Amino acid sequence: MRLVLTSDTHVPRRARALPEQLLRAVDDADVVVHAGDWTDTATLDLLASRAAQLVAVHGNNDGPELQARLPEVARATVGGLRLAVVHDTGPARGREERCAQRFPGTDLLVFGHSHIPWDTTGPGGMRLLNPGSPTDRRRQPHHTYMTAEVADGPLLDVTLHRLTSPR
């Protein structure tokens, strides 16, 4: 099972549209995970129409319409993997321990907010992934998103994809 992980798309504030490379990955994915900060409903509608399955949350920059359509925390089991999604996990220091307490029984936590790619494993084996942003790299060298494979529970082949341009 192929997953695409993205966050902090900020369309149309930071880019006019999602990058074509990301959209092609969405088309090929079994599950698309978006960790919030969409900023417009058109991007949500676009991903919902193209994704075989969308697991998504709202972020701190998402207004009332997106908050009404998306939860603060989403959970799903995909390919035997227990997945949770949240926009903000707080400061990097102590993140793994804090998230292990907040999301017990979770195999993979996908989060965003910082726009900084992150890949660690917390106490008890929970994997924490932040795919960065495909449209707003802030101080990072590249715009990014992630893909991963799931096979009967384990998370395999996590890849950070670098985009040269958000367009």
HELIX and SHEET records of a PDB file:
HELIX    1   1 GLU A   20  ASP A   28  1                                   9    
HELIX    2   2 THR A   41  ARG A   50  1                                  10    
HELIX    3   3 PRO A   64  ARG A   69  1                                   6    
HELIX    4   4 ARG A   95  ARG A  102  1                                   8    
HELIX    5   5 PRO A  123  GLY A  125  5                                   3    
SHEET    1   A 5 LEU A  54  ALA A  56  0                                        
SHEET    2   A 5 VAL A  31  HIS A  34  1                                        
SHEET    3   A 5 ARG A   2  THR A   6  1                                        
SHEET    4   A 5 HIS A 143  VAL A 150 -1                                        
SHEET    5   A 5 LEU A 155  LEU A 163 -1                                        
SHEET    1   B 5 VAL A  73  VAL A  78  0                                        
SHEET    2   B 5 LEU A  81  VAL A  86 -1                                        
SHEET    3   B 5 LEU A 108  VAL A 110  1                                        
SHEET    4   B 5 ARG A 127  ASN A 130  1                                        
SHEET    5   B 5 TRP A 118  THR A 121 -1                                        
END                                                                             
